[in-house]
Amino acid sequence: MTRMLVNAKVRAIKAREALQARAAGDAGQGTLEYLGIVIIAVILVGAIVYAVGEFDLDGKIAKEFESIGEPNAG
């Protein structure tokens, strides 16, 4: 009976050590995930700035104001 209890305790200790070793391998994983999110956000902001830079809003507004005074062709 004592041998059975000792074996059970040894198995429990080994299982706990294995879980701790596996958990130690995940250290820093959250940091990498946040870094990935930040990189994606920077790429999206850069794409939006580039797209807005290509869009000539002032020119379109000026063209519409000029067309207000022109007579309709119909």
Phi, psi and omega in degrees: 000317180297318179299320180295319178293320179295316179298320179295320179294318179297317178297320179295318179295317179295322178295318178296318178296322179294320178294320179293321179293321179292321179291328180293334179287345181267005182297132179087358182296320180296322178298318179295322178295316178295322178297320177297319179295318180296318180297316178297320179297319179296318179297316179296317179296318177299319179294321179294316179297319179296317181293319180290327178294329179281341184272122183265080182292318180299317179296320180293319179295316180297320179297319180293320178294324178293325182284347180294320182280348182280144178288150178290146182271028183217000000 
